């Protein structure tokens, strides 16, 4: 894994260092379209497709993961990716890497049963299992902490940016 990842990171870092304006940009959109019941099809700019659905308890068909699970999955996979990128850059061979993101929620929020209770997820816990044949526990801990502080998805959840709603009636 290491060489191609390191080469790509070095090339991108050099380009951004030479012209810092290249670091900022608008992220590619994800669009959800309701296809029936509570099932949505997500599409992306490169023909990515993913289906979400809710569990039967709230009227869904469980034909795909629910959106909250995707959020946790995005946090887990983004953190794992940044750990792997940083490990490659530092020359650390990872033997095992597993990242789990968990959260709590209160269904009264999404069901509108109590307006004082948010529909948002409560505390999020990220758990990392990691091992390396050539790095100490302290080095691995430092690697994970660095990656956690640089994981775009986790940082976005942790730092909650402004979120605007635009409505277009068609």
C-alpha positions as CSV (number, residue, x, y, z in Angstrom):
1,X,0.0,0.0,0.0
2,X,2.6,2.5,1.2
3,X,4.5,3.6,-1.9
4,X,1.6,4.8,-4.1
5,X,-0.1,6.4,-1.1
6,X,3.1,8.2,-0.1
7,X,3.8,9.3,-3.7
8,X,0.3,10.7,-4.1
9,X,0.4,12.5,-0.7
10,X,3.8,14.0,-1.5
11,X,2.7,15.1,-5.0
12,X,-0.5,16.7,-3.7
13,X,1.3,18.3,-0.7
14,X,3.9,19.8,-3.0
15,X,1.3,21.2,-5.4
16,X,-0.6,22.8,-2.5
17,X,2.6,24.2,-0.9
18,X,3.5,25.8,-4.2
19,X,-0.1,27.3,-4.6
20,X,-2.1,27.2,-1.4
21,X,-5.2,28.3,-3.2
22,X,-5.4,24.8,-4.7
23,X,-6.2,23.5,-1.1
24,X,-9.7,24.9,-1.0
25,X,-12.6,23.8,-3.0
26,X,-16.2,22.9,-3.1
27,X,-16.8,19.2,-2.2
28,X,-18.7,17.1,-4.7
29,X,-22.4,16.8,-3.9
30,X,-24.4,13.8,-2.9
31,X,-28.1,13.7,-4.0
32,X,-30.8,11.6,-2.4
33,X,-34.0,10.8,-4.4
34,X,-37.0,9.1,-2.7
35,X,-37.8,6.0,-4.7
36,X,-40.6,4.6,-2.6
37,X,-41.6,4.2,1.0
38,X,-38.6,5.4,3.0
39,X,-36.1,4.1,0.4
40,X,-33.7,6.7,-1.1
41,X,-31.2,6.3,-3.9
42,X,-28.0,8.4,-3.4
43,X,-26.1,9.4,-6.4
44,X,-22.8,11.1,-6.9
45,X,-21.0,12.9,-9.7
46,X,-19.1,9.8,-10.8
47,X,-22.2,7.6,-11.1
48,X,-21.8,6.3,-7.5
49,X,-25.1,4.7,-6.3
50,X,-26.1,3.7,-2.9
51,X,-29.5,2.9,-1.4
52,X,-30.7,3.9,2.1
53,X,-33.8,2.7,3.9
54,X,-35.2,2.7,7.4
55,X,-35.9,-0.3,9.5
56,X,-39.5,-1.8,9.6
57,X,-40.1,-0.3,13.0
58,X,-40.5,3.1,11.5
59,X,-42.1,2.0,8.2
60,X,-39.1,1.2,6.1
61,X,-38.2,-1.9,4.3
62,X,-34.6,-2.3,5.5
63,X,-33.4,-2.6,1.9
64,X,-30.3,-0.6,2.7
65,X,-28.5,1.0,5.6
66,X,-30.2,3.9,7.3
67,X,-28.7,7.4,7.0
68,X,-27.4,7.5,10.6
69,X,-25.5,4.3,10.0
70,X,-23.9,5.8,6.9
71,X,-22.8,8.8,9.0
72,X,-21.1,6.5,11.5
73,X,-19.7,4.5,8.6
74,X,-18.3,7.6,7.0
75,X,-16.7,8.5,10.3
76,X,-15.2,5.1,10.8
77,X,-13.9,4.7,7.2
78,X,-12.6,8.3,7.0
79,X,-10.7,7.8,10.3
80,X,-9.3,4.5,9.1
81,X,-8.3,6.0,5.8
82,X,-6.4,8.9,7.5
83,X,-4.7,6.5,9.9
84,X,-3.6,4.4,6.9
85,X,-2.4,7.5,5.0
86,X,-0.4,8.8,8.0
87,X,1.0,5.3,8.7
88,X,2.2,5.1,5.0
89,X,3.7,8.5,5.2
90,X,5.6,7.6,8.4
91,X,6.6,4.1,7.1
92,X,4.6,2.2,9.7
93,X,3.4,-1.1,8.5
94,X,-0.1,-1.8,9.8
95,X,-0.9,-5.4,10.6
96,X,-4.4,-4.8,11.7
97,X,-6.7,-1.7,11.6
98,X,-10.3,-1.7,12.6
99,X,-12.3,1.5,13.3
100,X,-15.8,1.4,14.8
101,X,-18.0,4.5,15.2
102,X,-21.0,4.2,17.7
103,X,-23.5,6.8,18.8
104,X,-26.7,7.1,20.9
105,X,-30.0,8.5,19.8
106,X,-33.5,9.1,21.2
107,X,-36.3,8.1,18.8
108,X,-38.6,10.7,20.3
109,X,-36.7,13.3,18.3
110,X,-37.2,11.9,14.8
111,X,-40.8,11.0,15.6
112,X,-41.6,14.5,16.9
113,X,-42.9,13.1,20.2
114,X,-41.0,15.7,22.3
115,X,-39.8,18.9,20.7
116,X,-37.3,19.4,23.5
117,X,-35.4,16.2,22.3
118,X,-33.2,16.5,19.3
119,X,-33.4,14.1,16.4
120,X,-29.6,14.3,16.2
121,X,-27.3,11.7,17.4
122,X,-26.0,11.9,20.9
123,X,-22.4,11.2,22.0
124,X,-20.3,9.5,19.3
125,X,-17.6,7.0,20.2
126,X,-14.8,6.1,17.9
127,X,-13.0,2.9,18.8
128,X,-9.7,1.9,17.1
129,X,-8.1,-1.5,17.1
130,X,-4.6,-1.3,15.6
131,X,-1.4,-3.3,15.5
132,X,1.9,-3.1,13.8
133,X,4.9,-5.4,13.7
134,X,7.3,-2.4,13.8
135,X,5.7,0.3,15.9
136,X,5.3,0.6,19.7
137,X,2.0,1.2,21.5
138,X,3.0,4.8,22.1
139,X,3.8,5.4,18.4
140,X,0.5,3.8,17.4
141,X,-1.5,5.8,19.9
142,X,0.2,9.0,18.6
143,X,-0.7,8.0,15.0
144,X,-4.3,7.4,15.9
145,X,-4.6,10.6,17.8
146,X,-3.1,12.6,14.9
147,X,-5.4,10.9,12.4
148,X,-8.5,11.6,14.6
149,X,-7.5,15.3,14.6
150,X,-7.2,15.3,10.8
151,X,-10.1,13.1,9.7
152,X,-12.4,15.4,7.6
153,X,-15.6,13.6,8.4
154,X,-14.9,13.3,12.2
155,X,-13.7,16.9,12.3
156,X,-16.9,18.0,10.6
157,X,-19.1,16.2,13.1
158,X,-17.0,17.3,16.0
159,X,-16.9,21.0,14.9
160,X,-20.5,21.2,13.5
161,X,-20.2,23.8,10.7
162,X,-23.1,26.0,9.6
163,X,-25.8,23.9,7.9
164,X,-28.1,25.9,5.6
165,X,-31.4,24.7,4.2
166,X,-32.5,25.8,0.7
167,X,-36.0,24.8,-0.4
168,X,-37.2,24.8,-4.1
169,X,-40.8,24.0,-4.7
170,X,-41.2,22.4,-8.2
